[in-house]
Amino acid sequence: MLGIAANGQEGSPFAEGIVTFSLISLSVAMLIICITLPIGLKRNMKRQFGM
């Protein structure tokens, strides 16, 4: 995955592992936020406006 950011060059397996882990964990975190944010906003609207 480092090749995408480094114009086709590859790093050591350790560096590739760090980049891969970082990209995957960032993707998972973004998905979790995209799910929990609307749920929290909806619950707050129900409590605040009585919907």
N, C-alpha and C positions, 0 to 999 in steps of 0.2 A: 504493500500500500504506500510505502514511502516513495515509490516510483511515480506516483500520481503527482505528488507535491514537489518532487525533486527533478522534474524534467527527464524522467526515464532512468535515472540513476538508482541503484539499490544500496541499502545500508547493510550492516551486519544483521544476523538473525535476531540479536537482542534488540537492536534499534527498530527493526521491522515489527517485532512483537509489541514493543511499547507503543508504536504508532497505531497498530491494529487494535490493541486493547483500548487506547484512548478514543479512537473513532467509534468503536462499538459501544463503549460505556457512555459516550456523549449522545449517541443515537438513542440508546435506551432511556437516558435521562430526559431527553426532549420528548419522547413518546409519553413517558409518565407525566410530565408537566402538561402536555396537551390533553391528557385525559383528566387529571385532577383539577386543573384550573377551572374548566367549565362547571364541574361538579360543585366545587366550592363556591363559585359565583352564584350558581342556581340556589344552593342552600341558603346563602346570605340574602338573596332576593326574597326567598320565601319567608324568612324570619323578619326581614325589614318591612316588606310591603304586605305581608299576610296572604301571599298568593298560594 
